[in-house]
Amino acid sequence: MSTTTVTVTGMTCGGCAASVRTEIGRLDGVGSVAVDLGDGLVTVESASPIERAELAAAVARAGYAVAD
């Protein structure tokens, strides 16, 4: 199991967090996605490591961005 944490900008409500969880959850191998709305942290547990660019693309599909 691999764990990856990124900071997502622009999330302001539970609906935002749900959108991000849904898009990341669609990636192959993702087991769980946890969103800390207060800090903007998104933690992804997956069968194997997920590339940052792949996570950033999923977050972008939800309408948000991964901080540098």
All heavy atoms as TSV, in Angstrom:
chain	resi	resn	atom	element	x	y	z
A	1	MET	N	N	0.840	-1.169	0.000
A	1	MET	CA	C	0.000	0.000	0.000
A	1	MET	C	C	0.890	1.239	0.000
A	1	MET	O	O	1.906	1.292	0.667
A	1	MET	CB	C	-0.898	-0.037	1.233
A	1	MET	CG	C	-2.078	0.909	1.195
A	1	MET	SD	S	-3.177	0.686	-0.166
A	1	MET	CE	C	-4.573	-0.042	0.607
A	2	SER	N	N	0.482	2.254	-0.764
A	2	SER	CA	C	1.233	3.497	-0.867
A	2	SER	C	C	0.344	4.651	-0.410
A	2	SER	O	O	-0.854	4.659	-0.692
A	2	SER	CB	C	1.658	3.710	-2.323
A	2	SER	OG	O	2.313	4.940	-2.468
A	3	THR	N	N	0.931	5.614	0.290
A	3	THR	CA	C	0.186	6.788	0.740
A	3	THR	C	C	0.831	8.035	0.155
A	3	THR	O	O	2.051	8.208	0.243
A	3	THR	CB	C	0.180	6.880	2.273
A	3	THR	OG1	O	-0.399	5.691	2.805
A	3	THR	CG2	C	-0.611	8.076	2.748
A	4	THR	N	N	0.004	8.895	-0.442
A	4	THR	CA	C	0.468	10.146	-1.026
A	4	THR	C	C	-0.393	11.272	-0.486
A	4	THR	O	O	-1.617	11.146	-0.446
A	4	THR	CB	C	0.346	10.110	-2.565
A	4	THR	OG1	O	1.038	8.963	-3.068
A	4	THR	CG2	C	0.912	11.369	-3.195
A	5	THR	N	N	0.230	12.378	-0.087
A	5	THR	CA	C	-0.511	13.537	0.395
A	5	THR	C	C	-0.129	14.750	-0.436
A	5	THR	O	O	1.054	14.997	-0.680
A	5	THR	CB	C	-0.210	13.805	1.886
A	5	THR	OG1	O	-0.571	12.642	2.635
A	5	THR	CG2	C	-0.995	14.994	2.403
A	6	VAL	N	N	-1.153	15.491	-0.887
A	6	VAL	CA	C	-0.938	16.728	-1.641
A	6	VAL	C	C	-1.815	17.816	-1.034
A	6	VAL	O	O	-2.806	17.534	-0.368
A	6	VAL	CB	C	-1.267	16.570	-3.143
A	6	VAL	CG1	C	-0.301	15.621	-3.820
A	6	VAL	CG2	C	-2.708	16.133	-3.358
A	7	THR	N	N	-1.443	19.059	-1.281
A	7	THR	CA	C	-2.253	20.199	-0.867
A	7	THR	C	C	-3.051	20.673	-2.073
A	7	THR	O	O	-2.494	20.889	-3.148
A	7	THR	CB	C	-1.364	21.340	-0.335
A	7	THR	OG1	O	-0.597	20.850	0.763
A	7	THR	CG2	C	-2.204	22.516	0.120
A	8	VAL	N	N	-4.367	20.800	-1.876
A	8	VAL	CA	C	-5.258	21.234	-2.946
A	8	VAL	C	C	-5.774	22.624	-2.608
A	8	VAL	O	O	-6.245	22.869	-1.492
A	8	VAL	CB	C	-6.428	20.240	-3.125
A	8	VAL	CG1	C	-7.422	20.754	-4.154
A	8	VAL	CG2	C	-5.892	18.876	-3.543
A	9	THR	N	N	-5.684	23.541	-3.560
A	9	THR	CA	C	-6.134	24.917	-3.346
A	9	THR	C	C	-7.537	25.113	-3.903
A	9	THR	O	O	-7.932	24.449	-4.858
A	9	THR	CB	C	-5.181	25.923	-4.012
A	9	THR	OG1	O	-5.136	25.668	-5.420
A	9	THR	CG2	C	-3.779	25.817	-3.438
A	10	GLY	N	N	-8.265	26.013	-3.280
A	10	GLY	CA	C	-9.578	26.406	-3.790
A	10	GLY	C	C	-10.768	25.698	-3.181
A	10	GLY	O	O	-11.903	26.094	-3.417
A	11	MET	N	N	-10.560	24.649	-2.389
A	11	MET	CA	C	-11.684	23.946	-1.781
A	11	MET	C	C	-12.220	24.777	-0.613
A	11	MET	O	O	-11.446	25.221	0.225
A	11	MET	CB	C	-11.265	22.570	-1.259
A	11	MET	CG	C	-10.846	21.591	-2.300
A	11	MET	SD	S	-10.558	19.935	-1.618
A	11	MET	CE	C	-9.236	20.242	-0.431
A	12	THR	N	N	-13.554	24.972	-0.570
A	12	THR	CA	C	-14.141	25.789	0.492
A	12	THR	C	C	-15.296	25.116	1.224
A	12	THR	O	O	-15.779	25.652	2.213
A	12	THR	CB	C	-14.652	27.123	-0.083
A	12	THR	OG1	O	-15.628	26.842	-1.091
A	12	THR	CG2	C	-13.512	27.955	-0.664
A	13	CYS	N	N	-15.760	23.969	0.720
A	13	CYS	CA	C	-16.936	23.348	1.346
A	13	CYS	C	C	-16.912	21.828	1.162
A	13	CYS	O	O	-16.056	21.288	0.464
A	13	CYS	CB	C	-18.220	23.914	0.739
A	13	CYS	SG	S	-18.441	23.482	-1.006
A	14	GLY	N	N	-17.875	21.170	1.777
A	14	GLY	CA	C	-17.981	19.724	1.669
A	14	GLY	C	C	-18.210	19.259	0.244
A	14	GLY	O	O	-17.736	18.191	-0.147
A	15	GLY	N	N	-18.921	20.048	-0.534
A	15	GLY	CA	C	-19.144	19.698	-1.936
A	15	GLY	C	C	-17.843	19.700	-2.726
A	15	GLY	O	O	-17.624	18.849	-3.583
A	16	CYS	N	N	-16.985	20.659	-2.411
A	16	CYS	CA	C	-15.665	20.726	-3.055
A	16	CYS	C	C	-14.878	19.457	-2.739
A	16	CYS	O	O	-14.295	18.827	-3.626
A	16	CYS	CB	C	-14.874	21.923	-2.536
A	16	CYS	SG	S	-15.605	23.533	-2.804
A	17	ALA	N	N	-14.863	19.111	-1.463
A	17	ALA	CA	C	-14.124	17.923	-1.022
A	17	ALA	C	C	-14.678	16.669	-1.682
A	17	ALA	O	O	-13.920	15.796	-2.114
A	17	ALA	CB	C	-14.196	17.805	0.496
A	18	ALA	N	N	-15.991	16.582	-1.801
A	18	ALA	CA	C	-16.612	15.414	-2.428
A	18	ALA	C	C	-16.217	15.302	-3.893
A	18	ALA	O	O	-15.948	14.199	-4.392
A	18	ALA	CB	C	-18.127	15.481	-2.286
A	19	SER	N	N	-16.153	16.418	-4.593
A	19	SER	CA	C	-15.757	16.404	-6.005
A	19	SER	C	C	-14.325	15.903	-6.168
A	19	SER	O	O	-14.029	15.107	-7.059
A	19	SER	CB	C	-15.870	17.812	-6.606
A	19	SER	OG	O	-17.203	18.231	-6.629
A	20	VAL	N	N	-13.444	16.380	-5.309
A	20	VAL	CA	C	-12.042	15.956	-5.358
A	20	VAL	C	C	-11.940	14.460	-5.035
A	20	VAL	O	O	-11.251	13.710	-5.742
A	20	VAL	CB	C	-11.176	16.808	-4.403
A	20	VAL	CG1	C	-9.785	16.213	-4.243
A	20	VAL	CG2	C	-11.093	18.235	-4.908
A	21	ARG	N	N	-12.650	14.017	-3.994
A	21	ARG	CA	C	-12.640	12.589	-3.640
A	21	ARG	C	C	-13.128	11.734	-4.800
A	21	ARG	O	O	-12.549	10.686	-5.097
A	21	ARG	CB	C	-13.534	12.331	-2.419
A	21	ARG	CG	C	-12.833	12.422	-1.109
A	21	ARG	CD	C	-13.646	11.842	0.035
A	21	ARG	NE	N	-14.965	12.435	0.161
A	21	ARG	CZ	C	-15.246	13.519	0.861
A	21	ARG	NH1	N	-14.281	14.140	1.513
A	21	ARG	NH2	N	-16.471	13.990	0.929
A	22	THR	N	N	-14.178	12.155	-5.457
A	22	THR	CA	C	-14.747	11.386	-6.567
A	22	THR	C	C	-13.752	11.251	-7.710
A	22	THR	O	O	-13.528	10.150	-8.228
A	22	THR	CB	C	-16.047	12.041	-7.073
A	22	THR	OG1	O	-17.003	12.026	-6.014
A	22	THR	CG2	C	-16.604	11.302	-8.278
A	23	GLU	N	N	-13.159	12.356	-8.122
A	23	GLU	CA	C	-12.232	12.318	-9.270
A	23	GLU	C	C	-10.983	11.505	-8.956
A	23	GLU	O	O	-10.537	10.707	-9.776
A	23	GLU	CB	C	-11.859	13.733	-9.716
A	23	GLU	CG	C	-12.980	14.462	-10.411
A	23	GLU	CD	C	-13.488	13.766	-11.667
A	23	GLU	OE1	O	-12.711	13.091	-12.377
A	23	GLU	OE2	O	-14.693	13.897	-11.945
A	24	ILE	N	N	-10.410	11.691	-7.774
A	24	ILE	CA	C	-9.221	10.914	-7.419
A	24	ILE	C	C	-9.594	9.447	-7.258
A	24	ILE	O	O	-8.834	8.558	-7.653
A	24	ILE	CB	C	-8.549	11.468	-6.154
A	24	ILE	CG1	C	-7.959	12.850	-6.442
A	24	ILE	CG2	C	-7.465	10.523	-5.654
A	24	ILE	CD1	C	-7.375	13.558	-5.243
A	25	GLY	N	N	-10.754	9.177	-6.711
A	25	GLY	CA	C	-11.217	7.809	-6.516
A	25	GLY	C	C	-11.364	7.023	-7.802
A	25	GLY	O	O	-11.348	5.795	-7.791
A	26	ARG	N	N	-11.489	7.715	-8.915
A	26	ARG	CA	C	-11.608	7.067	-10.227
A	26	ARG	C	C	-10.268	6.575	-10.775
A	26	ARG	O	O	-10.241	5.822	-11.749
A	26	ARG	CB	C	-12.235	8.026	-11.233
A	26	ARG	CG	C	-13.683	8.315	-10.945
A	26	ARG	CD	C	-14.279	9.252	-11.953
A	26	ARG	NE	N	-15.692	9.415	-11.692
A	26	ARG	CZ	C	-16.416	10.451	-12.060
A	26	ARG	NH1	N	-15.844	11.441	-12.734
A	26	ARG	NH2	N	-17.692	10.510	-11.772
A	27	LEU	N	N	-9.165	7.012	-10.178
A	27	LEU	CA	C	-7.851	6.592	-10.659
A	27	LEU	C	C	-7.628	5.117	-10.327
A	27	LEU	O	O	-8.050	4.636	-9.273
A	27	LEU	CB	C	-6.745	7.438	-10.024
A	27	LEU	CG	C	-6.776	8.932	-10.332
A	27	LEU	CD1	C	-5.696	9.645	-9.534
A	27	LEU	CD2	C	-6.625	9.190	-11.818
A	28	ASP	N	N	-6.944	4.419	-11.226
A	28	ASP	CA	C	-6.653	3.001	-11.020
A	28	ASP	C	C	-5.844	2.774	-9.755
A	28	ASP	O	O	-4.857	3.470	-9.507
A	28	ASP	CB	C	-5.867	2.427	-12.207
A	28	ASP	CG	C	-6.722	2.274	-13.444
A	28	ASP	OD1	O	-7.963	2.190	-13.315
A	28	ASP	OD2	O	-6.145	2.229	-14.548
A	29	GLY	N	N	-6.274	1.805	-8.963
A	29	GLY	CA	C	-5.525	1.389	-7.797
A	29	GLY	C	C	-5.820	2.157	-6.522
A	29	GLY	O	O	-5.301	1.810	-5.465
A	30	VAL	N	N	-6.655	3.214	-6.599
A	30	VAL	CA	C	-6.942	4.016	-5.398
A	30	VAL	C	C	-7.873	3.237	-4.478
A	30	VAL	O	O	-8.919	2.746	-4.893
A	30	VAL	CB	C	-7.562	5.374	-5.781
A	30	VAL	CG1	C	-8.085	6.095	-4.542
A	30	VAL	CG2	C	-6.544	6.227	-6.504
A	31	GLY	N	N	-7.461	3.120	-3.218
A	31	GLY	CA	C	-8.271	2.424	-2.229
A	31	GLY	C	C	-9.105	3.383	-1.404
A	31	GLY	O	O	-10.257	3.116	-1.096
A	32	SER	N	N	-8.501	4.537	-1.036
A	32	SER	CA	C	-9.242	5.521	-0.257
A	32	SER	C	C	-8.681	6.921	-0.482
A	32	SER	O	O	-7.516	7.077	-0.846
A	32	SER	CB	C	-9.207	5.184	1.234
A	32	SER	OG	O	-7.901	5.355	1.744
A	33	VAL	N	N	-9.561	7.904	-0.262
A	33	VAL	CA	C	-9.174	9.310	-0.395
A	33	VAL	C	C	-9.736	10.041	0.815
A	33	VAL	O	O	-10.937	9.990	1.073
A	33	VAL	CB	C	-9.748	9.945	-1.681
A	33	VAL	CG1	C	-9.308	11.407	-1.807
A	33	VAL	CG2	C	-9.351	9.155	-2.918
A	34	ALA	N	N	-8.867	10.713	1.569
A	34	ALA	CA	C	-9.294	11.500	2.723
A	34	ALA	C	C	-8.979	12.965	2.465
A	34	ALA	O	O	-7.886	13.299	2.004
A	34	ALA	CB	C	-8.577	11.025	3.978
A	35	VAL	N	N	-9.952	13.831	2.736
A	35	VAL	CA	C	-9.776	15.264	2.513
A	35	VAL	C	C	-9.890	15.994	3.840
A	35	VAL	O	O	-10.872	15.845	4.561
A	35	VAL	CB	C	-10.836	15.806	1.527
A	35	VAL	CG1	C	-10.678	17.313	1.348
A	35	VAL	CG2	C	-10.740	15.103	0.185
A	36	ASP	N	N	-8.863	16.794	4.163
A	36	ASP	CA	C	-8.886	17.682	5.322
A	36	ASP	C	C	-9.159	19.079	4.772
A	36	ASP	O	O	-8.254	19.753	4.283
A	36	ASP	CB	C	-7.547	17.626	6.055
A	36	ASP	CG	C	-7.495	18.542	7.265
A	36	ASP	OD1	O	-8.304	19.496	7.345
A	36	ASP	OD2	O	-6.645	18.316	8.120
A	37	LEU	N	N	-10.415	19.462	4.792
A	37	LEU	CA	C	-10.833	20.719	4.182
A	37	LEU	C	C	-10.152	21.925	4.820
A	37	LEU	O	O	-9.770	22.863	4.119
A	37	LEU	CB	C	-12.359	20.841	4.285
A	37	LEU	CG	C	-13.040	21.899	3.435
A	37	LEU	CD1	C	-12.682	21.732	1.967
A	37	LEU	CD2	C	-14.537	21.832	3.631
A	38	GLY	N	N	-9.965	21.903	6.130
A	38	GLY	CA	C	-9.346	23.025	6.827
A	38	GLY	C	C	-7.933	23.325	6.362
A	38	GLY	O	O	-7.556	24.486	6.201
A	39	ASP	N	N	-7.153	22.275	6.137
A	39	ASP	CA	C	-5.757	22.440	5.717
A	39	ASP	C	C	-5.578	22.282	4.211
A	39	ASP	O	O	-4.491	22.519	3.689
A	39	ASP	CB	C	-4.858	21.427	6.429
A	39	ASP	CG	C	-4.755	21.706	7.924
A	39	ASP	OD1	O	-4.905	22.870	8.327
A	39	ASP	OD2	O	-4.541	20.749	8.687
A	40	GLY	N	N	-6.613	21.815	3.522
A	40	GLY	CA	C	-6.510	21.584	2.090
A	40	GLY	C	C	-5.711	20.346	1.744
A	40	GLY	O	O	-5.290	20.174	0.601
A	41	LEU	N	N	-5.496	19.465	2.713
A	41	LEU	CA	C	-4.691	18.272	2.473
A	41	LEU	C	C	-5.563	17.131	1.967
A	41	LEU	O	O	-6.642	16.878	2.495
A	41	LEU	CB	C	-3.976	17.835	3.739
A	41	LEU	CG	C	-2.936	18.802	4.291
A	41	LEU	CD1	C	-2.368	18.275	5.595
A	41	LEU	CD2	C	-1.833	19.038	3.277
A	42	VAL	N	N	-5.072	16.452	0.955
A	42	VAL	CA	C	-5.742	15.280	0.412
A	42	VAL	C	C	-4.760	14.112	0.518
A	42	VAL	O	O	-3.648	14.185	-0.006
A	42	VAL	CB	C	-6.164	15.497	-1.053
A	42	VAL	CG1	C	-6.773	14.247	-1.637
A	42	VAL	CG2	C	-7.143	16.658	-1.152
A	43	THR	N	N	-5.179	13.060	1.215
A	43	THR	CA	C	-4.341	11.882	1.401
A	43	THR	C	C	-4.956	10.721	0.638
A	43	THR	O	O	-6.133	10.414	0.808
A	43	THR	CB	C	-4.217	11.533	2.886
A	43	THR	OG1	O	-3.674	12.679	3.572
A	43	THR	CG2	C	-3.308	10.342	3.104
A	44	VAL	N	N	-4.137	10.114	-0.209
A	44	VAL	CA	C	-4.596	9.037	-1.084
A	44	VAL	C	C	-3.846	7.759	-0.734
A	44	VAL	O	O	-2.618	7.754	-0.677
A	44	VAL	CB	C	-4.333	9.387	-2.573
A	44	VAL	CG1	C	-4.823	8.287	-3.484
A	44	VAL	CG2	C	-4.964	10.721	-2.923
A	45	GLU	N	N	-4.595	6.701	-0.489
A	45	GLU	CA	C	-3.993	5.389	-0.292
A	45	GLU	C	C	-4.282	4.573	-1.544
A	45	GLU	O	O	-5.426	4.526	-2.012
A	45	GLU	CB	C	-4.556	4.709	0.947
A	45	GLU	CG	C	-4.096	5.391	2.213
A	45	GLU	CD	C	-4.323	4.560	3.446
A	45	GLU	OE1	O	-4.813	3.424	3.338
A	45	GLU	OE2	O	-3.995	5.064	4.528
A	46	SER	N	N	-3.240	3.955	-2.082
A	46	SER	CA	C	-3.377	3.220	-3.330
A	46	SER	C	C	-2.510	1.968	-3.314
A	46	SER	O	O	-1.588	1.847	-2.500
A	46	SER	CB	C	-2.972	4.110	-4.512
A	46	SER	OG	O	-1.670	4.627	-4.318
A	47	ALA	N	N	-2.815	1.064	-4.225
A	47	ALA	CA	C	-2.087	-0.198	-4.316
A	47	ALA	C	C	-0.616	0.037	-4.674
A	47	ALA	O	O	0.269	-0.675	-4.209
A	47	ALA	CB	C	-2.746	-1.104	-5.342
A	48	SER	N	N	-0.363	1.040	-5.498
A	48	SER	CA	C	1.005	1.402	-5.877
A	48	SER	C	C	1.076	2.925	-5.944
A	48	SER	O	O	0.046	3.589	-6.006
A	48	SER	CB	C	1.379	0.773	-7.224
A	48	SER	OG	O	0.489	1.208	-8.224
A	49	PRO	N	N	2.279	3.490	-5.942
A	49	PRO	CA	C	2.399	4.952	-5.964
A	49	PRO	C	C	1.699	5.565	-7.177
A	49	PRO	O	O	1.721	5.010	-8.280
A	49	PRO	CB	C	3.913	5.183	-6.036
A	49	PRO	CG	C	4.513	3.946	-5.462
A	49	PRO	CD	C	3.595	2.828	-5.862
A	50	ILE	N	N	1.071	6.717	-6.955
A	50	ILE	CA	C	0.411	7.449	-8.033
A	50	ILE	C	C	1.254	8.677	-8.336
A	50	ILE	O	O	1.659	9.403	-7.421
A	50	ILE	CB	C	-1.018	7.859	-7.626
A	50	ILE	CG1	C	-1.858	6.609	-7.399
A	50	ILE	CG2	C	-1.649	8.750	-8.687
A	50	ILE	CD1	C	-3.261	6.873	-6.947
A	51	GLU	N	N	1.504	8.903	-9.602
A	51	GLU	CA	C	2.313	10.052	-10.012
A	51	GLU	C	C	1.599	11.355	-9.655
A	51	GLU	O	O	0.377	11.470	-9.764
A	51	GLU	CB	C	2.538	9.994	-11.527
A	51	GLU	CG	C	3.185	8.725	-11.983
A	51	GLU	CD	C	4.531	8.959	-12.601
A	51	GLU	OE1	O	4.901	10.129	-12.804
A	51	GLU	OE2	O	5.197	7.966	-12.880
A	52	ARG	N	N	2.377	12.332	-9.242
A	52	ARG	CA	C	1.820	13.639	-8.874
A	52	ARG	C	C	1.037	14.252	-10.031
A	52	ARG	O	O	-0.022	14.843	-9.823
A	52	ARG	CB	C	2.949	14.569	-8.423
A	52	ARG	CG	C	2.471	15.917	-7.954
A	52	ARG	CD	C	3.652	16.749	-7.455
A	52	ARG	NE	N	3.267	18.101	-7.160
A	52	ARG	CZ	C	2.775	18.509	-6.002
A	52	ARG	NH1	N	2.614	17.647	-5.030
A	52	ARG	NH2	N	2.459	19.768	-5.815
A	53	ALA	N	N	1.532	14.099	-11.251
A	53	ALA	CA	C	0.845	14.661	-12.420
A	53	ALA	C	C	-0.529	14.025	-12.606
A	53	ALA	O	O	-1.489	14.703	-12.994
A	53	ALA	CB	C	1.694	14.465	-13.676
A	54	GLU	N	N	-0.639	12.741	-12.315
A	54	GLU	CA	C	-1.918	12.042	-12.434
A	54	GLU	C	C	-2.902	12.558	-11.371
A	54	GLU	O	O	-4.081	12.774	-11.659
A	54	GLU	CB	C	-1.693	10.539	-12.277
A	54	GLU	CG	C	-2.847	9.692	-12.716
A	54	GLU	CD	C	-2.516	8.204	-12.681
A	54	GLU	OE1	O	-1.396	7.813	-12.299
A	54	GLU	OE2	O	-3.413	7.441	-13.028
A	55	LEU	N	N	-2.406	12.757	-10.155
A	55	LEU	CA	C	-3.249	13.331	-9.100
A	55	LEU	C	C	-3.668	14.753	-9.455
A	55	LEU	O	O	-4.831	15.123	-9.288
A	55	LEU	CB	C	-2.501	13.354	-7.765
A	55	LEU	CG	C	-2.441	12.061	-6.983
A	55	LEU	CD1	C	-1.564	12.227	-5.749
A	55	LEU	CD2	C	-3.820	11.604	-6.588
A	56	ALA	N	N	-2.724	15.539	-9.958
A	56	ALA	CA	C	-3.022	16.928	-10.328
A	56	ALA	C	C	-4.082	16.981	-11.423
A	56	ALA	O	O	-4.969	17.845	-11.395
A	56	ALA	CB	C	-1.750	17.642	-10.769
A	57	ALA	N	N	-4.023	16.066	-12.373
A	57	ALA	CA	C	-5.011	16.033	-13.456
A	57	ALA	C	C	-6.395	15.693	-12.911
A	57	ALA	O	O	-7.401	16.290	-13.320
A	57	ALA	CB	C	-4.590	15.031	-14.529
A	58	ALA	N	N	-6.471	14.757	-11.974
A	58	ALA	CA	C	-7.761	14.393	-11.366
A	58	ALA	C	C	-8.320	15.566	-10.578
A	58	ALA	O	O	-9.514	15.859	-10.657
A	58	ALA	CB	C	-7.585	13.169	-10.477
A	59	VAL	N	N	-7.481	16.249	-9.835
A	59	VAL	CA	C	-7.907	17.414	-9.062
A	59	VAL	C	C	-8.389	18.516	-10.010
A	59	VAL	O	O	-9.411	19.171	-9.760
A	59	VAL	CB	C	-6.769	17.905	-8.140
A	59	VAL	CG1	C	-7.091	19.264	-7.526
A	59	VAL	CG2	C	-6.491	16.878	-7.053
A	60	ALA	N	N	-7.704	18.709	-11.122
A	60	ALA	CA	C	-8.096	19.712	-12.112
A	60	ALA	C	C	-9.468	19.384	-12.715
A	60	ALA	O	O	-10.277	20.278	-12.956
A	60	ALA	CB	C	-7.045	19.831	-13.205
A	61	ARG	N	N	-9.731	18.102	-12.936
A	61	ARG	CA	C	-11.055	17.702	-13.459
A	61	ARG	C	C	-12.162	18.063	-12.479
A	61	ARG	O	O	-13.298	18.327	-12.878
A	61	ARG	CB	C	-11.083	16.207	-13.765
A	61	ARG	CG	C	-10.351	15.829	-15.037
A	61	ARG	CD	C	-10.651	14.407	-15.471
A	61	ARG	NE	N	-10.231	13.396	-14.517
A	61	ARG	CZ	C	-9.010	12.879	-14.425
A	61	ARG	NH1	N	-8.067	13.289	-15.265
A	61	ARG	NH2	N	-8.726	11.958	-13.536
A	62	ALA	N	N	-11.827	18.087	-11.189
A	62	ALA	CA	C	-12.797	18.473	-10.165
A	62	ALA	C	C	-12.931	19.988	-10.058
A	62	ALA	O	O	-13.819	20.498	-9.378
A	62	ALA	CB	C	-12.388	17.880	-8.817
A	63	GLY	N	N	-12.025	20.726	-10.711
A	63	GLY	CA	C	-12.104	22.180	-10.719
A	63	GLY	C	C	-11.168	22.881	-9.743
A	63	GLY	O	O	-11.330	24.061	-9.453
A	64	TYR	N	N	-10.145	22.156	-9.272
A	64	TYR	CA	C	-9.226	22.705	-8.279
A	64	TYR	C	C	-7.795	22.489	-8.737
A	64	TYR	O	O	-7.561	21.961	-9.814
A	64	TYR	CB	C	-9.490	22.080	-6.902
A	64	TYR	CG	C	-10.942	22.239	-6.538
A	64	TYR	CD1	C	-11.846	21.229	-6.787
A	64	TYR	CD2	C	-11.422	23.434	-6.026
A	64	TYR	CE1	C	-13.207	21.392	-6.524
A	64	TYR	CE2	C	-12.761	23.611	-5.764
A	64	TYR	CZ	C	-13.650	22.595	-6.016
A	64	TYR	OH	O	-14.980	22.769	-5.768
A	65	ALA	N	N	-6.829	22.880	-7.922
A	65	ALA	CA	C	-5.430	22.739	-8.305
A	65	ALA	C	C	-4.599	22.200	-7.149
A	65	ALA	O	O	-4.904	22.451	-5.981
A	65	ALA	CB	C	-4.855	24.097	-8.732
A	66	VAL	N	N	-3.561	21.447	-7.493
A	66	VAL	CA	C	-2.598	20.970	-6.522
A	66	VAL	C	C	-1.545	22.061	-6.349
A	66	VAL	O	O	-0.998	22.562	-7.332
A	66	VAL	CB	C	-1.938	19.648	-6.986
A	66	VAL	CG1	C	-0.792	19.257	-6.064
A	66	VAL	CG2	C	-2.978	18.545	-7.041
A	67	ALA	N	N	-1.277	22.449	-5.096
A	67	ALA	CA	C	-0.275	23.481	-4.808
A	67	ALA	C	C	1.116	22.936	-5.122
A	67	ALA	O	O	1.374	21.739	-4.999
A	67	ALA	CB	C	-0.366	23.914	-3.351
A	68	ASP	N	N	2.011	23.828	-5.509
A	68	ASP	CA	C	3.394	23.430	-5.822
A	68	ASP	C	C	4.173	23.094	-4.601
A	68	ASP	O	O	4.010	23.469	-3.541
A	68	ASP	CB	C	4.108	24.536	-6.590
A	68	ASP	CG	C	3.522	24.689	-7.987
A	68	ASP	OD1	O	3.021	23.686	-8.542
A	68	ASP	OD2	O	3.558	25.813	-8.513
